[in-house]
Structure formats: C-alpha cells, structure tokens
Amino acid sequence: MTELQIETTTLWDFPKQNYGTTPHGNNKYRGVTPAFVIWNLLQRYTVEGDLVIDPMCGSGTTIDVAKELKRRVIGYDLNIVRDDIIKNDSRIIPLENDSVDFVFIDSPYSDNLHYSDDERCIGKISCENIIFYNEMEKVAVEIRRILKPSKVIAWIIADQWIKKKFTAVGFLLWERLVKYFEPIDIVCLTRHNQTSNTSFWHRKACEYNFYLRGFKYLFIMRKREKT
Ligand SMILES: C[S@@+](CC[C@H](N)C(=O)[O-])C[C@H]1O[C@@H](n2cnc3c(N)ncnc32)[C@H](O)[C@@H]1O
C-alpha cells in the first residue's frame, strides 16, 4: 500500500470511497462514508488501544478502519448488514459514562435515503421538521455522556435543497451540538458519486437557477465539561 497522507487543510476531497486494497465498509451501502475520512480522524485524535464508537455505523466503515489501526471499536446501527454490528438506537447507547476515547458519526441528513424499515430510523424524519434536530440532539447528549473528559467527536452532515427550498441542516445541527461540545474545526468534504452528479441535473441547475450540493460538513468538536 502507498503511504497515506494526513490531511493538513480544511478541504478534503477523496474521489473514491475506499483506500488501499482491502474493503472498508461497503461502497454499495447508501450514504457510505469515505474510509479515508475516518482514517484521518483516527490518526489525529486516537492512539492504538483507544476505544472508538460509531453509533450509526451503516456498512461498518468505522469498524474496518479502526481495527486496521489497532483501535478497539464498537459499531451500532438499526440496520444490521453484518454480524459485528450491534443493533441499537443511538438515542440510548449501552455504555458507561466517560468510557469512550473517540466517536465518529455520519448520520442521516434528512428523509432522502431509505436505510431500513425500522420506525426508529431518524432518516425517516425530514430535516425541514424541528423534530429531526430534537432527535439528533438526543444522540448528541448520549455521545457526550459516554465520551471521556475532553475527548473528541466528529460528525458528518449536509444541507438540503429540495423542491425549491434550501435547508441549512449543517447550521441547524451545529446550533444543537455547541451546547454539548466545543468547536475544534469544520472540514469541508467534497461530495462525489451522488445521484445528482449527472448531466441531466447539471442542466437543471442552470435552467432553474439552483445549486447542486457540492460538499458535506465534518464537524470536529470536543466534549464540554459543563453544558
Ligand atoms: C449515512 S449512514 C452511515 C454510513 C456509514 N458510516 C457507512 O460508512 O456505511 C446513516 C446510518 O444511520 C442509521 N440510523 C438512522 N437512525 C438511527 C438510530 N436511531 N439509531 C442507530 N442508527 C440509526 C441508518 O440505519 C444508517 O445506516
């Protein structure tokens, strides 16, 4: 494997979901995270033996990257696609207070993707509805509870433009997260391989004067001691 480089700016652009020769997660999973995002975060904010948690781990990208880097890891989700993922609603995480070294989460951004038929899936709630942020806040409270003092969380989210309406999902979630976590930085992740990246949609974007989503936010934050 060629030597992997740690990102040094706040603009990360990974054209492929995977790196190296072995799979990390499943690039066919809807909303799969680019594995190199998690690799970069684990390099900076964890060391070997640390406990890493992904409360919405989907196809298990975090599990694969963390294991490769010799971190201990637990992945939860409601949609179970492999044996090493534990079925759990992330609004209640079955772990002790102050027991985790790092949390990565790439949550649903709205109700645009169908992940499972489980009614508890937050991806069934539109980001235009305040309930979406209320439920995400419950997840944030749990993550803060399980993180050790001053440890770090990284959360991916994206805005929505649909039916002529823009929703600043990133800013709305950020408002909730800053109650529980201190900002470290915000990284802009270039979006690739999305269904709207076709000449049809690029033409529509010009014709009807709107923009296709080009990036996601990666919020990097530290547990607040007091809320
Ligand atoms: C963007 S995907 C995560 C992708 C994952 N990082 C990967 O690389 O495959 C979001 C995930 O959140 C899960 N999810 C939604 N609501 C949940 C909840 N209340 N508890 C746990 N997982 C949930 C969905 O099932 C979905 O797998």
The ligand as an ORCA input file, in Angstrom:
! r2SCAN-3c Opt
* xyz 0 1
  C     -25.094      7.827      6.411
  S     -25.480      6.222      7.015
  C     -23.981      5.734      7.819
  C     -22.985      5.197      6.836
  C     -21.771      4.519      7.484
  N     -20.897      5.492      8.122
  C     -21.004      3.709      6.463
  O     -19.861      4.076      6.117
  O     -21.562      2.724      5.950
  C     -26.544      6.598      8.394
  C     -26.946      5.402      9.221
  O     -27.726      5.840     10.348
  C     -28.527      4.747     10.739
  N     -29.538      5.229     11.708
  C     -30.575      6.069     11.498
  N     -31.264      6.272     12.647
  C     -30.638      5.562     13.605
  C     -30.853      5.388     15.003
  N     -31.867      5.988     15.637
  N     -30.002      4.590     15.687
  C     -28.968      3.968     15.055
  N     -28.704      4.095     13.738
  C     -29.519      4.877     13.011
  C     -29.069      4.227      9.425
  O     -29.536      2.914      9.523
  C     -27.831      4.379      8.518
  O     -27.117      3.154      8.429
*
